[in-house]
Amino acid sequence: MSTKLKHQQQGPASNNVVAMPSRCACEGCKKPSDLMNFCGEHYEWFKFGLITKEGKRPTDFDKKYQAFRKHHAA
């Protein structure tokens, strides 16, 4: 009468650990990744919208980069 449910079955433990890439995801960057697959500098660029999650530049990169530089100059 007692049947085990799937989550109660004993067997080999599944390893759900996903290996993170060791390099920054930004195009052309060879630095090791720190946060969200980006190095420290490119993570800041990602937060500001200068690059996408895939590490690519958006179409309005120049406009955003000028605003980024103004923001950090202040």
Backbone hydrogen bonds in HBPLUS format (Angstrom, degrees):
<---DONOR---> <-ACCEPTOR-->    atom                        ^
c    i                          cat <-CA-CA->   ^        H-A-AA   ^      H-
h    n   atom  resd res      DA  || num        DHA   H-A  angle D-A-AA Bond
n    s   type  num  typ     dist DA aas  dist angle  dist       angle   num
A0008-GLN N   A0005-LEU O   2.98 MM   3  5.17 145.9  2.10 105.7 116.5     1
A0009-GLN N   A0005-LEU O   3.12 MM   4  6.33 121.1  2.49 149.0 164.3     2
A0009-GLN N   A0006-LYS O   3.31 MM   3  5.39 153.0  2.39 101.3 108.8     3
A0033-SER N   A0022-SER O   3.22 MM  11  5.68 148.7  2.32 109.3 116.6     4
A0024-CYS N   A0031-LYS O   2.86 MM   7  5.73 147.5  1.96 173.9 169.4     5
A0025-ALA N   A0037-ASN O   2.70 MM  12  5.64 145.9  1.81 161.6 172.0     6
A0029-CYS N   A0026-CYS O   3.22 MM   3  5.63 172.0  2.22 130.0 131.3     7
A0027-GLU N   A0055-GLY O   3.33 MM  28  5.87 155.3  2.39 144.6 137.4     8
A0034-ASP N   A0038-PHE O   2.75 MM   4  5.83 172.5  1.76 134.4 135.5     9
A0035-LEU N   A0038-PHE O   3.12 MM   3  5.45 145.7  2.25 157.1 159.1    10
A0038-PHE N   A0035-LEU O   2.85 MM   3  5.45 155.6  1.91 123.7 131.4    11
A0043-TYR N   A0039-CYS O   2.87 MM   4  5.92 141.4  2.02 152.9 163.8    12
A0044-GLU N   A0040-GLY O   3.32 MM   4  6.53 152.4  2.41 140.7 146.3    13
A0045-TRP N   A0041-GLU O   3.18 MM   4  6.55 150.1  2.27 139.6 148.2    14
A0046-PHE N   A0042-HIS O   2.86 MM   4  6.06 151.5  1.94 140.4 147.8    15
A0047-LYS N   A0043-TYR O   2.94 MM   4  6.25 158.3  1.99 149.1 154.0    16
A0048-PHE N   A0044-GLU O   3.07 MM   4  6.28 145.7  2.19 142.7 151.7    17
A0049-GLY N   A0045-TRP O   3.00 MM   4  6.18 115.6  2.43 138.0 154.2    18
A0050-LEU N   A0045-TRP O   2.82 MM   5  5.02 156.5  1.87 152.9 147.8    19
A0049-GLY N   A0046-PHE O   3.11 MM   3  5.07 148.1  2.22  99.0 108.7    20
A0052-THR N   A0056-LYS O   2.83 MM   4  5.37 154.6  1.90 149.1 157.3    21
A0055-GLY N   A0052-THR O   2.96 MM   3  5.13 157.2  2.01 106.9 114.4    22
A0064-LYS N   A0060-ASP O   3.16 MM   4  6.43 165.7  2.19 155.3 159.5    23
A0065-TYR N   A0061-PHE O   2.75 MM   4  5.89 152.8  1.82 155.5 164.0    24
A0066-GLN N   A0062-ASP O   3.08 MM   4  6.27 155.2  2.14 147.0 152.0    25
A0067-ALA N   A0063-LYS O   3.23 MM   4  6.53 158.4  2.28 144.8 150.3    26
A0068-PHE N   A0064-LYS O   2.88 MM   4  6.08 149.8  1.97 144.2 153.4    27
A0069-ARG N   A0065-TYR O   2.93 MM   4  6.19 156.6  1.99 149.0 154.0    28
A0070-LYS N   A0066-GLN O   3.04 MM   4  6.28 158.0  2.09 147.3 153.1    29
A0071-HIS N   A0067-ALA O   2.94 MM   4  6.10 153.7  2.01 144.8 152.2    30
A0072-HIS N   A0068-PHE O   3.07 MM   4  6.34 150.5  2.16 146.4 153.5    31
A0073-ALA N   A0069-ARG O   2.93 MM   4  6.02 127.3  2.21 140.0 153.9    32
